[in-house]
Amino acid sequence: MLLLSSAGESFFQLIFILIVFVGILALTYYVTKWIAGYQKTQGFNKNLEIIEAIKISSNKYVQIIRAGEDRYFVIALGKDEVVFLGELSSDQLKEIENVESVTSQPPVDFKSILDKLAKKN
C-alpha cells in the first residue's frame, strides 16, 4: 500500500510541476507582448528615425538618421562614443524600391521537392 501512495504522490507532483511550467510560459508570453506594445508606443511619432545601419565590427556601426522631415545625418557608433560624420540631402540617398523583390527568392514548394525525390527512388 505504501508503494501505491508514493506512485500516486509522484504523479500529482508531476502534474503540479507541468501546470506551474505552463503558467510560467503563459505569463512570460503576455509580459513580453505587453513590453513590446509599450516600447512601440514610446517610439511612435517621434522626429528621429534610423534609415539605414551597417555593422563595421563587433561594436561599431555607421547609421543614417532622419531628423525631422528632410534632414539626414551620418553617424558612427562605437561602444562608448558617437561621432558625427556628415549630413546628407534627400537627393543623395538611394531609394530601396522593393527589398523583397531584390533579395528574396521564390518560396520553396515542398510538394515539388517531395515529388522530385519520389521520382529518383
Phi, psi and omega in degrees: 000328180293323180294321181293320181291325179288326177292318178295322179293320177296322179296316179293326175295320178296315178298316179299315180296320177296319179295317178297318180298313179296321177297318178294319177298316180295317178298317178298318180299310183290324177293321178296318178296321179295316180296319178297318178295320179296315180293327179294319180288333178291327182265006185280136177057044175264165182271352180249140179211135176278116182278314183207148178217144176226138181272124180268313176214194187299324182234020183232134183226154168243130184230147170255125184240133174266128177240119183075215183275314191219027176248130182236134181237145175252125180230155173249130180247130173242187181299316184236012182216156174231126183239128177282123181260329180166180180239143179242153171265165180294336178289334182279347181275140174272131178277137174266108187291300181216096184299322182295320183288332181280316189261338187268153175257162178299149182297146180281129179265111184298324181296318180294322177294318179296320178296320178297317179293324179292324179292325179295323182274000000 
